[in-house]
C-alpha cells in the first residue's frame, strides 16, 4: 500500500538531484567555453586621449619612433610629476600607427607598486606586481576575470603574460612606472611585435639602456 507512493517520492527526489547536478555541470561548461574562446576573439583595444591636450611636436616624434623597425621595443617618456607625460603618451596611443593591429592598452602602476611603498618587503612588492599583471591579462581578454591563485606568484603570472602576448601587435602603455624591473619583465617577452610606451619620473627607470628616451620639460 505504501510502496508505490514512496517509490514515486524517491524517483522525484532522484530526478531533481540529477537535474541540479546537470545544471551545475552546464554552468561550468559554459564558463570554460567562454574562457577558452575569449583568447581568440579579435578585439582592437583602444586608449582614449585626454581632452584638451594639444598635439605637440613630441607626439609626432614619438609616433615616428613607433613606426621605425628597430630592435628597441621601449620608449621612455620622462619628466617631473604633473608635467604631462601621461597625457602625451595617451595622445600618441589614441592615434596608432597601422602596424599595431591589436590596438593599445594602458596599465598604470604608481608609487603603490614600488619597493619603497612596500618598505623593502620583496614578497609584498612581487605580490602587488603580480596583481597588476593579472589585471592586465583581463584587460587584453586573455582571462575573463582575475584568478586569485596567480596573484601571489609573480613568476607564474609572467609565464601567462608570455603566453598571452605571443603573436600580438600591441602598443602597451606602462604609466607612472617606479621600478626598472617592471619594464624589463615586459621587454624580455618574445614571439610578439609589441612596443612599450613607458612614463616615469624615476631616474633609475631612465637608466634603461635599450630604450629610446623622450624628456618632457617646461620648455
VEXNULUM-87986 format. One record per residue (C-alpha): residue in one letter; x, y negated, z. Coordinates in steps of 0.001 Angstrom, whole numbers, plus 500000, padded with zeros to 6 digits. Layout:
% residues N
AXYZ
...
***
This chain:
% residues 219
X500000500000500000
X502794497551500879
X505437498868498442
X504255497096495304
X503838493568496794
X507216493870498500
X508806495005495227
X507323492021493424
X508767489656496029
X512205491279495759
X512124491123491950
X511110487459492095
X513960486697494502
X516392488600492292
X515215486686489215
X515531483308490974
X519016484184492186
X520122485286488708
X518706482104487176
X520540479946489737
X523870481721489143
X523470481433485373
X522730477692485637
X525923477211487670
X527965479047485039
X526328476999482275
X527283473746484027
X530853474963484386
X530986475972480705
X529728472533479638
X532339470765481818
X535132472937480399
X533951472287476842
X533863468529477390
X537374468571478880
X538916470675476092
X537310468743473241
X537875465293474755
X541545465527473801
X540702465892470116
X538219463015469789
X539779460337467533
X539322457176469589
X541250453993468803
X541933452374472154
X541783448586472391
X543090445837474659
X541199442553474839
X543142439323474721
X542978436725477490
X540552433993476476
X542030430625475638
X545640431794475369
X547235430158472294
X549073432231469716
X552731431314470075
X555856431966468060
X556844434561470648
X553669436521469881
X554742436694466263
X558293437567467258
X557187440476469469
X554802441717466795
X557658441707464280
X559753443786466685
X556926446321466903
X556810446618463132
X560507447466462902
X561650451073462560
X564045451113465483
X565370453649467955
X564413451232470747
X560908452056471918
X560763449484474747
X560157445742474527
X560623443910477836
X558816440626478438
X560419438985481451
X559928435735483324
X558717434115486533
X555450435043488182
X552390433389486593
X554245432074483569
X552164434013481013
X553918437343480453
X550756439453480681
X548762437016478535
X551457437130475869
X551532440928475945
X547736441222475685
X547718438745472809
X550147440973470931
X548344444204471841
X544939442870470760
X546151442449467158
X548257445527466472
X550432446424463501
X548786449119461401
X551338451741462485
X549559452153465843
X546689454251464535
X545668455347468051
X545429451767469302
X546719450253472537
X546198450885476237
X547146448884479335
X548358450300482634
X549004447866485478
X551406448594488329
X552184445595490525
X554134445415493769
X551924448132495309
X553675450633493075
X557229449832494177
X559763451192496648
X559749448090498901
X555961448358499238
X556434451969500400
X559112450908502946
X561666453199501310
X559444456289501617
X560304458254498464
X557390460675498809
X554860457852499169
X556310455987496174
X556104459107493979
X552561459750495172
X551484456225494152
X553232456578490809
X551586459957490179
X548198458408490923
X548827455683488340
X549861458232485719
X546729460280486429
X544663457152485824
X546475456665482520
X545614460236481417
X541946459411481991
X542250456107480123
X543543457780476969
X540911460527477140
X543231463430477947
X541271464056481164
X537660463130481807
X538359462405485482
X541334462124487831
X542457465529489096
X543322465201492769
X545525468302492731
X548021466444490499
X548020463140492373
X550727464233494795
X553053465911492306
X554838463383490095
X556791465906488044
X553684467924487140
X551897464734486107
X554856463782483908
X554614467167482165
X550941466413481476
X551942462969480246
X554348464543477775
X551600466887476570
X549071464068476251
X551242461828474058
X552516464423471569
X551790463148468058
X550309459861469322
X550948456415467861
X550016454162470752
X551196450805471980
X551341451224475751
X551343448029477797
X553001448595481181
X552076445461483087
X553875443986486114
X556460446742486486
X558676446542489576
X560776449683489186
X563130450652486371
X562357454370486552
X558695453747485628
X559750452550482188
X562372455268481844
X559820458026482518
X557728456821479593
X560662456083477296
X562099459600477576
X558868461259476362
X559382462860472953
X557467464008469854
X555465460801469648
X555645457452467883
X554608455309470846
X556080451945471773
X556127450415475253
X555466446745475894
X556629446027479448
X556106442904481540
X558255442366484631
X559574439729486985
X562123442126488500
X565741441661487461
X566525445369487927
X563979446244485228
X565617443653482988
X568843445696483150
X567392448475480965
X569851448524478081
X567863450455475466
X565225447744475095
X564509444531473273
X564253441645475732
X561954438640475339
X562125435945478010
X559184433685478761
X560101430328480297
X558502426911480801
X560243425633477695
***
